Amino acid sequence: MARRRREIGKAGWGRTAFSTVISFIYFFPVLWIILTAFKTHTDALSTPPKFIFTPTLENFVSVFARAYERGGAAVDTHFDLFFFNSIFIAGASVGVALVIGTIAAYGFSRWPLRGNETYLFIILTTRMLPPIIVIIPIFIMFRLSGLSGSYIGIILLYAAFNLPFTIWMMKSFFDEIPREVEDAARMDGSSEMKIFFRICLPQVKAGIAATAVFGLILTWNEFLFALLLTGRDTRTVPVAMAQTIGGDIGVRWGLLAAIETLFLIPVVFVTFLLQNQLLRGVTFGTIKR
Amino acid sequence: MAASYHAEHGTLLERFFARNRGPILVAPALAVLVIMNIFPLLWSFGLSFYRYRANRIKEPEFVWFKNYQKVLTDPVVWERFQTTAIIVTVDVLLQLVVGFLLALLFEKTFPGRRVLLMLVLTPMMLSFVAVGAFFRYYYEPTFGLLSQGIKAITGEPFILLGSEVGALAGIIFADVWMWSPFVMLLVLAGLVSVPKHLYEAAEIDRASWWRRFWTITFPYIRGLLLLAILFRTIEAFKLFDIVFLITEGGPGTSTETIAVYVYRVAFQYFKTSQSAALGYILLFVVIVLTNLYLFFVRRRDVEDQ
């Protein structure tokens, strides 16, 4: 492990200044959307683009309220429901995946089966495969069983979708904790239940939190399954957003920007919190450092 | 040991649990995966040997390898593969370059690094839909930022997505913007693993920056770069959402990637079994790449211990 000693050099304020410029250029597409969210309809469409304007909250109000008028009649955008759906579906499915996946990861890490690596490979493959392959039969399955458009259907599907990720992530955390303590406890006659709950789980607490948050983001962002398998009442924000782009309010960029801003604020926040686990998260636990 | 004690004594149930701990722990997870992933996969595999359309009542008819034959001899499919290959190649190469440059920027600690790193890492965590919507707005011919910027310089209206090359560039730009931070993270991990004393030795030898890079830095990041390439290739190969949102495959079909094409075959033309066959060809490619990826991950783990 000697090679992995972290040796990171130091640079001064000069680097800060330079990096600030580059980072803001890189972040600009996001920043501009956030600015657009605070513009009036005319400001959002002005040529040349307006950098200085009087901020307004009307777009944010329009996202939820029966706000924009079409031929005199107010139309309900239902975005409060879509945001609720996104949160509820992501929360429930990640919860299910976390419980089942953590137990399985513990098994794969501590009680390897015959062909352990093969199982893990197949599990990772189910995550890597183009979703389009499984979606055809799932589409048919859902239609036949009436799960199409229901909460339970999409939650189950997302739980399965999160499971490979959860297993690989949690296995990488379990693999890292030393076994000596467990072995000592076993010698003392502790039950396996006790060893799992009292010794192993507390040591991977941070890992569970990171896995949960990553799972939430993955699910929060997911589009294709949601597009094909949610109904009017279970639609999630990404689908509603895509329909907004193509649909009748497609030209209302200020409104769309407001939806996007609300949609991405939690993600930006989480990116900051999870910085040290990000590498592991985006590679499904295959690369730790 | 307690485990073996229960395995030999204890009640029947206790003995069963003690002997099959591994299988019991992983069983629920495997059950969910079998129902929601493996079973649909096998179903797809079966479908690919039948003639079947999901929007018709007609009974499926067994046709052996006809779907595969049809798909593999279809010039349209090869065209889509070509489009995908172009996008994957340019996309991944650019991500490597941009990601590498970003990594150099954040290689050292400096005041405010954590906050700035967050700004750069954000795109990778965003939804494809959000990113697609951003760039659609920026590429919009009349009031999009890009079109306005170019119009201010040349005086001519600019429609990026109107031309074949422009549309490809637009998609690739968005994807590179989104995923270069991923490469950056991997390169950064490689850079911090280089032992400092090697650089000190190089300084004493007055080695040039270029030489120092090739003989010291590169060997340490080589492995991670390879992993980055493989991982990004797998993901770019499946590119769907961004294309779907920015160009919808247009103009014409010039930016229709293979993933978008399979979607169309399945859900617009309803040639269900043909899309299953095509899907299986994609799956094969992804399995090969995933295998390679894991092979190199393991090799790196072994080298590090």
HADDOCK unambig.tbl for C-alpha pairs under 7 A between the chains (distance, minus, plus):
assign (segid A and resid 1 and name CA) (segid B and resid 304 and name CA) 5.78 0.50 0.50
assign (segid A and resid 1 and name CA) (segid B and resid 305 and name CA) 5.24 0.50 0.50
assign (segid A and resid 3 and name CA) (segid B and resid 193 and name CA) 6.20 0.50 0.50
assign (segid A and resid 3 and name CA) (segid B and resid 304 and name CA) 6.66 0.50 0.50
assign (segid A and resid 4 and name CA) (segid B and resid 193 and name CA) 5.20 0.50 0.50
assign (segid A and resid 5 and name CA) (segid B and resid 193 and name CA) 6.42 0.50 0.50
assign (segid A and resid 6 and name CA) (segid B and resid 192 and name CA) 5.57 0.50 0.50
assign (segid A and resid 6 and name CA) (segid B and resid 193 and name CA) 6.11 0.50 0.50
assign (segid A and resid 7 and name CA) (segid B and resid 192 and name CA) 5.55 0.50 0.50
assign (segid A and resid 7 and name CA) (segid B and resid 193 and name CA) 6.91 0.50 0.50
assign (segid A and resid 7 and name CA) (segid B and resid 195 and name CA) 6.95 0.50 0.50
assign (segid A and resid 7 and name CA) (segid B and resid 196 and name CA) 6.68 0.50 0.50
assign (segid A and resid 8 and name CA) (segid B and resid 108 and name CA) 5.82 0.50 0.50
assign (segid A and resid 8 and name CA) (segid B and resid 109 and name CA) 6.84 0.50 0.50
assign (segid A and resid 8 and name CA) (segid B and resid 192 and name CA) 5.73 0.50 0.50
assign (segid A and resid 9 and name CA) (segid B and resid 108 and name CA) 4.76 0.50 0.50
assign (segid A and resid 9 and name CA) (segid B and resid 109 and name CA) 6.26 0.50 0.50
assign (segid A and resid 10 and name CA) (segid B and resid 108 and name CA) 5.08 0.50 0.50
assign (segid A and resid 10 and name CA) (segid B and resid 109 and name CA) 4.85 0.50 0.50
assign (segid A and resid 10 and name CA) (segid B and resid 110 and name CA) 6.21 0.50 0.50
assign (segid A and resid 11 and name CA) (segid B and resid 108 and name CA) 5.79 0.50 0.50
assign (segid A and resid 11 and name CA) (segid B and resid 109 and name CA) 5.85 0.50 0.50
assign (segid A and resid 11 and name CA) (segid B and resid 110 and name CA) 5.14 0.50 0.50
assign (segid A and resid 12 and name CA) (segid B and resid 110 and name CA) 5.55 0.50 0.50
assign (segid A and resid 13 and name CA) (segid B and resid 110 and name CA) 6.65 0.50 0.50
assign (segid A and resid 13 and name CA) (segid B and resid 111 and name CA) 6.53 0.50 0.50
assign (segid A and resid 15 and name CA) (segid B and resid 110 and name CA) 6.69 0.50 0.50
assign (segid A and resid 16 and name CA) (segid B and resid 110 and name CA) 6.10 0.50 0.50
assign (segid A and resid 16 and name CA) (segid B and resid 111 and name CA) 6.17 0.50 0.50
assign (segid A and resid 16 and name CA) (segid B and resid 112 and name CA) 6.63 0.50 0.50
assign (segid A and resid 19 and name CA) (segid B and resid 105 and name CA) 6.60 0.50 0.50
assign (segid A and resid 20 and name CA) (segid B and resid 116 and name CA) 6.50 0.50 0.50
assign (segid A and resid 23 and name CA) (segid B and resid 116 and name CA) 6.04 0.50 0.50
assign (segid A and resid 23 and name CA) (segid B and resid 119 and name CA) 6.20 0.50 0.50
assign (segid A and resid 23 and name CA) (segid B and resid 120 and name CA) 5.76 0.50 0.50
assign (segid A and resid 26 and name CA) (segid B and resid 120 and name CA) 6.19 0.50 0.50
assign (segid A and resid 27 and name CA) (segid B and resid 119 and name CA) 5.66 0.50 0.50
assign (segid A and resid 27 and name CA) (segid B and resid 120 and name CA) 6.20 0.50 0.50
assign (segid A and resid 45 and name CA) (segid B and resid 143 and name CA) 5.88 0.50 0.50
assign (segid A and resid 46 and name CA) (segid B and resid 143 and name CA) 6.81 0.50 0.50
assign (segid A and resid 47 and name CA) (segid B and resid 143 and name CA) 6.10 0.50 0.50
assign (segid A and resid 48 and name CA) (segid B and resid 148 and name CA) 6.95 0.50 0.50
assign (segid A and resid 100 and name CA) (segid B and resid 28 and name CA) 6.36 0.50 0.50
assign (segid A and resid 100 and name CA) (segid B and resid 29 and name CA) 5.59 0.50 0.50
assign (segid A and resid 101 and name CA) (segid B and resid 29 and name CA) 6.12 0.50 0.50
assign (segid A and resid 103 and name CA) (segid B and resid 25 and name CA) 5.79 0.50 0.50
assign (segid A and resid 103 and name CA) (segid B and resid 26 and name CA) 6.87 0.50 0.50
assign (segid A and resid 104 and name CA) (segid B and resid 25 and name CA) 5.20 0.50 0.50
assign (segid A and resid 104 and name CA) (segid B and resid 26 and name CA) 4.12 0.50 0.50
assign (segid A and resid 104 and name CA) (segid B and resid 29 and name CA) 6.18 0.50 0.50
assign (segid A and resid 107 and name CA) (segid B and resid 22 and name CA) 5.08 0.50 0.50
assign (segid A and resid 107 and name CA) (segid B and resid 25 and name CA) 5.19 0.50 0.50
assign (segid A and resid 107 and name CA) (segid B and resid 26 and name CA) 5.93 0.50 0.50
assign (segid A and resid 108 and name CA) (segid B and resid 22 and name CA) 6.99 0.50 0.50
assign (segid A and resid 111 and name CA) (segid B and resid 21 and name CA) 6.71 0.50 0.50
assign (segid A and resid 111 and name CA) (segid B and resid 22 and name CA) 4.66 0.50 0.50
assign (segid A and resid 112 and name CA) (segid B and resid 22 and name CA) 6.12 0.50 0.50
assign (segid A and resid 113 and name CA) (segid B and resid 22 and name CA) 5.97 0.50 0.50
assign (segid A and resid 113 and name CA) (segid B and resid 23 and name CA) 6.84 0.50 0.50
assign (segid A and resid 125 and name CA) (segid B and resid 287 and name CA) 6.63 0.50 0.50
assign (segid A and resid 125 and name CA) (segid B and resid 290 and name CA) 6.99 0.50 0.50
assign (segid A and resid 126 and name CA) (segid B and resid 37 and name CA) 6.66 0.50 0.50
assign (segid A and resid 129 and name CA) (segid B and resid 283 and name CA) 5.92 0.50 0.50
assign (segid A and resid 129 and name CA) (segid B and resid 286 and name CA) 6.23 0.50 0.50
assign (segid A and resid 130 and name CA) (segid B and resid 238 and name CA) 5.87 0.50 0.50
assign (segid A and resid 130 and name CA) (segid B and resid 283 and name CA) 6.74 0.50 0.50
assign (segid A and resid 132 and name CA) (segid B and resid 263 and name CA) 6.72 0.50 0.50
assign (segid A and resid 133 and name CA) (segid B and resid 41 and name CA) 6.91 0.50 0.50
assign (segid A and resid 133 and name CA) (segid B and resid 44 and name CA) 6.87 0.50 0.50
assign (segid A and resid 133 and name CA) (segid B and resid 276 and name CA) 6.38 0.50 0.50
assign (segid A and resid 133 and name CA) (segid B and resid 279 and name CA) 5.13 0.50 0.50
assign (segid A and resid 134 and name CA) (segid B and resid 37 and name CA) 6.62 0.50 0.50
assign (segid A and resid 134 and name CA) (segid B and resid 40 and name CA) 5.34 0.50 0.50
assign (segid A and resid 134 and name CA) (segid B and resid 41 and name CA) 5.46 0.50 0.50
assign (segid A and resid 134 and name CA) (segid B and resid 44 and name CA) 6.91 0.50 0.50
assign (segid A and resid 137 and name CA) (segid B and resid 40 and name CA) 5.17 0.50 0.50
assign (segid A and resid 137 and name CA) (segid B and resid 43 and name CA) 6.35 0.50 0.50
assign (segid A and resid 137 and name CA) (segid B and resid 44 and name CA) 6.22 0.50 0.50
assign (segid A and resid 138 and name CA) (segid B and resid 40 and name CA) 6.12 0.50 0.50
assign (segid A and resid 157 and name CA) (segid B and resid 36 and name CA) 6.53 0.50 0.50
assign (segid A and resid 160 and name CA) (segid B and resid 32 and name CA) 6.19 0.50 0.50
assign (segid A and resid 160 and name CA) (segid B and resid 33 and name CA) 5.89 0.50 0.50
assign (segid A and resid 160 and name CA) (segid B and resid 36 and name CA) 6.23 0.50 0.50
assign (segid A and resid 186 and name CA) (segid B and resid 1 and name CA) 6.27 0.50 0.50
assign (segid A and resid 186 and name CA) (segid B and resid 2 and name CA) 6.00 0.50 0.50
assign (segid A and resid 187 and name CA) (segid B and resid 1 and name CA) 5.52 0.50 0.50
assign (segid A and resid 187 and name CA) (segid B and resid 2 and name CA) 6.80 0.50 0.50
assign (segid A and resid 189 and name CA) (segid B and resid 2 and name CA) 5.37 0.50 0.50
assign (segid A and resid 221 and name CA) (segid B and resid 127 and name CA) 4.49 0.50 0.50
assign (segid A and resid 238 and name CA) (segid B and resid 129 and name CA) 6.05 0.50 0.50
assign (segid A and resid 242 and name CA) (segid B and resid 129 and name CA) 6.58 0.50 0.50
assign (segid A and resid 260 and name CA) (segid B and resid 130 and name CA) 6.35 0.50 0.50
assign (segid A and resid 264 and name CA) (segid B and resid 126 and name CA) 6.78 0.50 0.50
assign (segid A and resid 267 and name CA) (segid B and resid 125 and name CA) 6.65 0.50 0.50
assign (segid A and resid 267 and name CA) (segid B and resid 126 and name CA) 6.84 0.50 0.50
assign (segid A and resid 268 and name CA) (segid B and resid 122 and name CA) 5.84 0.50 0.50
assign (segid A and resid 271 and name CA) (segid B and resid 118 and name CA) 6.28 0.50 0.50
assign (segid A and resid 271 and name CA) (segid B and resid 122 and name CA) 6.36 0.50 0.50
assign (segid A and resid 272 and name CA) (segid B and resid 118 and name CA) 5.38 0.50 0.50
assign (segid A and resid 279 and name CA) (segid B and resid 185 and name CA) 6.14 0.50 0.50
assign (segid A and resid 286 and name CA) (segid B and resid 297 and name CA) 6.88 0.50 0.50
assign (segid A and resid 289 and name CA) (segid B and resid 189 and name CA) 5.85 0.50 0.50
